[in-house]
Amino acid sequence: MGRILAIDFGLKRTGIAVTDPLKIIASALTTVPTREVLEFLQKYCAEEEVEHFVVGLPLHMDGNPAQIAPQADAFAERLQKLFPEKRIIRQDERNTSNDAKKIILQSGIKKQKRRDKSLVDKIAAALILEQFMEENYWNN
């Protein structure tokens, strides 16, 4: 059984989250500089069985594509070419970064650690993954 891996694409950093092999728990994994993310994913997939990828779909609240959408779409296309045997699923990521910031604030993490933007990115990836899992696995 393979994991599901979620990606919160960013121009500078990309957050990554994964499920456990039984697809019970979604966890923030890491944040990787975007220029290194495809190489990171190749290494990760060589060590862990990944069933498919969930890539955040950046949308404004009204449903229109966000400014970063063309770059996120291009990333999803490159990912599909790199892993043609895996499904690439796009998941609405509206509010995940704001929700991640709220979670960090409520967690009691010290102010200096809260300024770490990579923490927001990997938690946002976990929120994207949780949303996908709730819609497709956990409530079925």
C-alpha positions in Angstrom: 0.0 0.0 0.0 1.4 3.4 -1.0 1.3 6.7 0.7 -0.4 9.8 -0.7 1.9 12.8 -0.9 0.6 16.3 -0.9 2.4 19.4 -2.3 1.8 23.0 -1.4 3.7 24.6 -4.3 5.3 28.0 -3.8 7.7 30.1 -5.9 10.5 29.9 -3.2 9.5 27.0 -1.0 7.3 24.0 -1.4 5.6 22.3 1.5 5.2 18.5 1.5 2.9 16.2 3.6 2.3 12.5 3.4 0.0 9.9 4.8 1.1 6.7 6.5 0.9 3.6 4.3 -2.5 2.7 5.6 -3.8 6.2 4.8 -5.0 6.8 8.3 -2.8 9.8 9.3 -1.8 12.9 7.3 1.4 14.5 8.5 3.5 17.5 7.5 6.8 16.1 6.2 9.1 18.9 5.2 9.6 22.1 3.2 12.0 22.1 0.3 13.3 24.9 -1.9 11.2 24.8 -5.0 14.1 24.5 -7.3 15.0 21.2 -5.5 11.5 19.8 -5.1 11.5 17.4 -8.1 14.8 15.9 -7.1 13.6 15.5 -3.5 10.4 13.8 -4.8 12.5 11.4 -6.9 14.6 10.4 -3.9 11.6 10.1 -1.7 9.7 7.9 -4.1 12.7 5.7 -4.5 12.6 5.0 -0.8 8.9 5.1 -0.1 5.9 3.8 -2.1 3.8 6.7 -3.2 0.4 5.9 -4.7 -0.3 9.4 -6.0 0.3 13.1 -5.6 -2.1 15.7 -4.5 -1.0 19.2 -5.7 -2.6 22.3 -4.3 -4.8 24.2 -6.7 -4.4 27.9 -5.8 -7.7 29.7 -6.1 -9.1 33.0 -4.8 -12.1 33.0 -2.6 -14.4 33.6 -5.6 -13.0 30.5 -7.3 -10.8 32.3 -9.9 -7.2 31.2 -10.2 -4.7 32.9 -7.9 -1.7 34.7 -9.3 0.5 31.7 -8.7 -1.8 29.3 -10.6 0.1 29.2 -13.9 3.3 28.2 -12.1 1.5 25.6 -10.0 -0.1 24.2 -13.1 3.3 24.0 -14.9 4.7 22.3 -11.8 1.9 19.7 -11.8 2.6 19.0 -15.5 6.4 18.5 -14.9 5.5 16.2 -12.0 3.2 14.1 -14.3 6.0 13.8 -16.9 8.5 12.8 -14.2 6.1 10.2 -12.7 3.8 9.1 -15.6 2.6 6.0 -13.7 1.2 8.1 -10.8 -2.0 10.1 -10.7 -1.7 13.8 -10.0 -4.8 15.1 -8.3 -5.4 18.9 -7.9 -7.0 19.9 -4.6 -8.4 23.3 -3.8 -6.1 25.0 -1.4 -8.1 28.1 -0.5 -7.3 29.3 3.0 -4.7 26.6 3.8 -1.9 29.1 4.4 -4.1 31.3 6.6 -5.4 28.2 8.5 -1.8 27.0 8.9 -0.8 30.4 10.4 -3.7 30.2 12.8 -2.8 26.6 13.9 0.8 27.7 14.5 -0.4 30.7 16.5 -2.7 28.6 18.6 -0.1 25.9 19.2 1.9 28.1 21.6 5.1 28.0 19.5 7.4 30.9 20.4 7.3 34.0 18.2 10.7 33.5 16.6 9.7 30.0 15.5 6.3 31.3 14.2 8.3 33.5 11.8 9.7 30.5 10.0 7.7 30.5 6.8 8.7 26.9 6.0 6.6 25.8 8.9 3.6 27.4 7.3 4.3 25.7 4.0 4.5 22.2 5.4 1.4 22.7 7.6 -0.5 24.1 4.6 0.5 20.9 2.7 -0.8 18.8 5.6 -4.1 20.7 5.4 -4.4 20.2 1.7 -3.8 16.5 2.3 -6.3 16.3 5.2 -9.0 18.0 3.0 -8.3 15.5 0.2 -8.4 12.5 2.6 -11.7 13.7 4.1 -13.3 14.0 0.7 -12.0 10.8 -0.8 -11.0 8.3 1.9 -11.9 9.0 5.5 -15.6 9.7 5.1 -16.4 6.9 2.7 
